[in-house]
Amino acid sequence: MTLRLDSLGQRYGDQRVLHDITLTVPDGQLLCVVGPSGCGKSTLLRIIAGLQPAREGTVTVDGTPVTGVPDRLAVVFQDYGRSLFPWLTVRDNVALPLRRSDLPRSERRAEAERILERVGLDGAGRRHPWQLSGGMQQRVAIARALVCRPSLLLMDEPFGSLDAQTREDLEDLLLEVHRTEGTTIVFVTHDIDESVYVGDRVVVLSPAPASGIVLDLPVELPGKRDQIATRGLPEFVALRAEVGRAVRGG
Ligand SMILES: Nc1ncnc2c1ncn2[C@@H]1O[C@H](COP(=O)(O)OP(=O)(O)OP(=O)(O)O)[C@@H](O)[C@H]1O
């Protein structure tokens, strides 16, 4: 799914949040959006998701203007604890988006189990979210986002509140899903290292107010990404420095 933002801008009252954002995300690209707190990253995702209208400019998905939530869109938020229903089992949480499909209940459950296996949670389907660790809960949220086979996946700081090891595991899970499904992904993060590690491309927004794009950087790294080897590459270090300078306004 190709996403296009054209001269996008947003205001809340007198506060100008985003200004003149023009960007095309080609089908299958994993774009990371980085920027200081309050620059409007979450606002940008909500506009792309059709959850709030933009005050200026347009968003199109495969050439069609976004006026409501696009079909085949999924969103993963940072706050996994609040995005899962505690009274449903893990399997039923994951199967929930399939309720709108014509699939019979047994097939919806089978599909949920298949996706749970995909995210490394086989065997956890009968448990409840509150019986799982934070990292496992975020895997459930990712499984629920994937169950409808989205063409566009929006992720808002999805690994921000996880410990370092879990975060690395989930970054690698995301890369694997992206490699095999070819989903277009917009991934918002505060973390410069993470943006270069997972992204095909990194866009940096300037600080508020009127945040705009200050850097649009393709990420080309040799070999399959690996938490230890990739982060030690001179190319990785150079890209990280470039993103870091842009975030700090240098
Ligand atoms: N619905 C709203 N009404 C009024 N102001 C809002 C609304 N949503 C966001 N804002 C303001 O817009 C600015 C940008 O918020 P947003 O959450 O989009 O930024 P962000 O870059 O995602 O921040 P963070 O990295 O801290 O999550 C902030 O000053 C925020 O207070």
PDBQT file of the ligand as one rigid body, heavy atoms in Angstrom, charges set to zero:
ROOT
HETATM    1  N1  LIG A 301      -6.224  16.199  20.871  1.00  0.00    +0.000 N 
HETATM    2  C1  LIG A 301      -5.387  17.197  21.193  1.00  0.00    +0.000 A 
HETATM    3  N2  LIG A 301      -5.851  18.408  21.569  1.00  0.00    +0.000 NA
HETATM    4  C2  LIG A 301      -5.010  19.429  21.869  1.00  0.00    +0.000 A 
HETATM    5  N3  LIG A 301      -3.671  19.335  21.827  1.00  0.00    +0.000 NA
HETATM    6  C3  LIG A 301      -3.148  18.151  21.476  1.00  0.00    +0.000 A 
HETATM    7  C4  LIG A 301      -3.973  17.019  21.140  1.00  0.00    +0.000 A 
HETATM    8  N4  LIG A 301      -3.167  15.972  20.815  1.00  0.00    +0.000 NA
HETATM    9  C5  LIG A 301      -1.910  16.432  20.952  1.00  0.00    +0.000 A 
HETATM   10  N5  LIG A 301      -1.892  17.719  21.343  1.00  0.00    +0.000 N 
HETATM   11  C6  LIG A 301      -0.686  18.556  21.543  1.00  0.00    +0.000 C 
HETATM   12  O1  LIG A 301       0.045  18.528  20.331  1.00  0.00    +0.000 OA
HETATM   13  C7  LIG A 301       1.439  18.418  20.581  1.00  0.00    +0.000 C 
HETATM   14  C8  LIG A 301       1.974  17.179  19.861  1.00  0.00    +0.000 C 
HETATM   15  O2  LIG A 301       1.471  16.005  20.515  1.00  0.00    +0.000 OA
HETATM   16  P1  LIG A 301       1.802  14.536  20.004  1.00  0.00    +0.000 P 
HETATM   17  O3  LIG A 301       1.317  13.596  21.056  1.00  0.00    +0.000 OA
HETATM   18  O4  LIG A 301       1.295  14.377  18.633  1.00  0.00    +0.000 OA
HETATM   19  O5  LIG A 301       3.405  14.591  19.972  1.00  0.00    +0.000 OA
HETATM   20  P2  LIG A 301       4.484  13.408  20.036  1.00  0.00    +0.000 P 
HETATM   21  O6  LIG A 301       5.619  13.842  19.163  1.00  0.00    +0.000 OA
HETATM   22  O7  LIG A 301       3.845  12.112  19.729  1.00  0.00    +0.000 OA
HETATM   23  O8  LIG A 301       4.912  13.439  21.560  1.00  0.00    +0.000 OA
HETATM   24  P3  LIG A 301       5.566  12.294  22.467  1.00  0.00    +0.000 P 
HETATM   25  O9  LIG A 301       6.836  11.876  21.770  1.00  0.00    +0.000 OA
HETATM   26  O10 LIG A 301       5.828  12.965  23.776  1.00  0.00    +0.000 OA
HETATM   27  O11 LIG A 301       4.567  11.172  22.559  1.00  0.00    +0.000 OA
HETATM   28  C9  LIG A 301       1.603  18.397  22.084  1.00  0.00    +0.000 C 
HETATM   29  O12 LIG A 301       1.886  19.710  22.515  1.00  0.00    +0.000 OA
HETATM   30  C10 LIG A 301       0.237  17.962  22.594  1.00  0.00    +0.000 C 
HETATM   31  O13 LIG A 301      -0.034  18.487  23.853  1.00  0.00    +0.000 OA
ENDROOT
TORSDOF 0
